[in-house]
Amino acid sequence: MKEGNDVIPATKDKQPSNHSSIPDEWFQPKKKDLDEAESVVRPSLSYWEDAWRRIRQNKLAMSGLIFLILLGIMAVIGPWISPHSVSEQVLSNQNMPPSATHWFGTDELGRDVFTRTWYGARISLFVGLMAALIDFFIGVAYGGIAGYKGGRVDSVLMRIIEVLYGLPYLLVVILLLVVMGPSLLTIIIALTVTGWVGMARIVRGQVLQLKHNEFVMASQSFGAKTKRIIRKNLLPNTMGPIIVQMTLTVPTAIFAEAFLSFLGLGIQSPYASWGMMANDALGVILSGDWWRLFFPAFFISATMFAFNVLGDGLQDALDPRLRR
């Protein structure tokens, strides 16, 4: 409305706010909504990052992993921190119970059980890891070729595996040790003669499932060789089952070595292994020298249990069907 040259501004009637009686916290975003929004924005985890996250949530598997790490550390430094030698004999200290001088006691020849226990851990872990690595290289190569080639090649290779799988495992190992003589190298060779068969069968089954996928066919269309396709395309996608199988191979080899040493076919004196220490302690267990059998038996059992629970945890963590 104008009056002369003066402009009278129009005025608005202020409307009362509809939210004057509503608390301010009602307009604040809830924590649940923020978490959901953040989960959408957050970058997705890779396969191995998600597997590590899930294995950390498995308390039993993590306990096994921590025990194995500590066992490996003590196997390295245990004989060094002990003031006694693994083969030192002090006949005046025969069958002494655990004390401040001898932490795990002594045996019938006055040798320190603490030092011999950790030296035995070196032998057992070395045999188990070497057997797992040899099974890995032979089994992955053999199973990968059989599964990828298929046809007559797969048929011939699998018939060989079936023959080897039918042989009694421990019988073959014992016969080889008798023929070749007991030694650390002989034990490793004997344990891996037929030990790779299980790995080869697992890898073959995985390759048979993967070789018809699009990424494999794309590599074939570009002229990639069989060796490259297996190494670059197939093996990375089968590492989950392979790692699980390796964690189960190690305790099997450790128990087999302890069993052979218990029979006198393993590591020979003056060196020590858990199986040989248990065998030496059987003759005096009724005399009350419990520590001589307790420590090697405990570490054999605890190590096998730790590897098994770790393998079960890895099997769940590496299963792509359980990924969220």
TAZIJO-V668327 format. One record per residue. N is the residue number from 0. PSI is psi in whole degrees, 0 to 359 (none if undefined). Layout:
{{N,PSI} {N,PSI}}
This chain:
{{0,127} {1,145} {2,103} {3,228} {4,358} {5,138} {6,122} {7,112} {8,143} {9,143} {10,145} {11,138} {12,126} {13,125} {14,139} {15,138} {16,137} {17,343} {18,13} {19,332} {20,3} {21,132} {22,149} {23,330} {24,344} {25,335} {26,355} {27,139} {28,140} {29,155} {30,324} {31,318} {32,322} {33,318} {34,319} {35,319} {36,321} {37,324} {38,331} {39,320} {40,327} {41,137} {42,144} {43,150} {44,150} {45,174} {46,314} {47,327} {48,319} {49,323} {50,319} {51,323} {52,319} {53,325} {54,330} {55,333} {56,346} {57,101} {58,322} {59,317} {60,321} {61,325} {62,318} {63,319} {64,317} {65,319} {66,317} {67,324} {68,314} {69,322} {70,317} {71,321} {72,314} {73,329} {74,330} {75,312} {76,347} {77,307} {78,338} {79,325} {80,347} {81,138} {82,358} {83,151} {84,157} {85,334} {86,4} {87,127} {88,124} {89,96} {90,338} {91,348} {92,32} {93,135} {94,46} {95,137} {96,167} {97,135} {98,183} {99,334} {100,313} {101,102} {102,327} {103,13} {104,190} {105,168} {106,195} {107,343} {108,9} {109,15} {110,147} {111,122} {112,328} {113,310} {114,317} {115,329} {116,314} {117,332} {118,322} {119,327} {120,321} {121,312} {122,312} {123,313} {124,322} {125,315} {126,315} {127,316} {128,321} {129,319} {130,320} {131,319} {132,318} {133,318} {134,324} {135,308} {136,315} {137,313} {138,320} {139,315} {140,314} {141,309} {142,325} {143,317} {144,317} {145,316} {146,323} {147,318} {148,315} {149,192} {150,222} {151,323} {152,314} {153,319} {154,314} {155,314} {156,323} {157,330} {158,324} {159,317} {160,319} {161,323} {162,314} {163,324} {164,333} {165,347} {166,138} {167,123} {168,304} {169,328} {170,316} {171,317} {172,315} {173,319} {174,317} {175,320} {176,325} {177,320} {178,315} {179,343} {180,141} {181,128} {182,169} {183,317} {184,319} {185,320} {186,315} {187,316} {188,316} {189,322} {190,336} {191,0} {192,314} {193,1} {194,338} {195,353} {196,316} {197,319} {198,317} {199,321} {200,321} {201,314} {202,319} {203,315} {204,320} {205,319} {206,322} {207,327} {208,329} {209,339} {210,346} {211,8} {212,164} {213,321} {214,330} {215,317} {216,327} {217,318} {218,322} {219,321} {220,333} {221,2} {222,22} {223,143} {224,163} {225,318} {226,318} {227,320} {228,318} {229,318} {230,320} {231,328} {232,318} {233,313} {234,315} {235,332} {236,358} {237,8} {238,331} {239,300} {240,327} {241,315} {242,319} {243,316} {244,323} {245,321} {246,336} {247,338} {248,323} {249,308} {250,328} {251,316} {252,322} {253,316} {254,320} {255,318} {256,317} {257,321} {258,316} {259,319} {260,326} {261,326} {262,356} {263,11} {264,5} {265,223} {266,137} {267,155} {268,151} {269,2} {270,167} {271,149} {272,160} {273,320} {274,318} {275,322} {276,321} {277,322} {278,319} {279,332} {280,348} {281,325} {282,341} {283,12} {284,328} {285,347} {286,357} {287,2} {288,66} {289,329} {290,335} {291,328} {292,330} {293,311} {294,312} {295,321} {296,321} {297,315} {298,328} {299,311} {300,314} {301,322} {302,316} {303,320} {304,318} {305,317} {306,322} {307,316} {308,327} {309,319} {310,320} {311,318} {312,319} {313,325} {314,319} {315,321} {316,328} {317,0} {318,114} {319,339} {320,339} {321,3} {322,137} {323,none}}
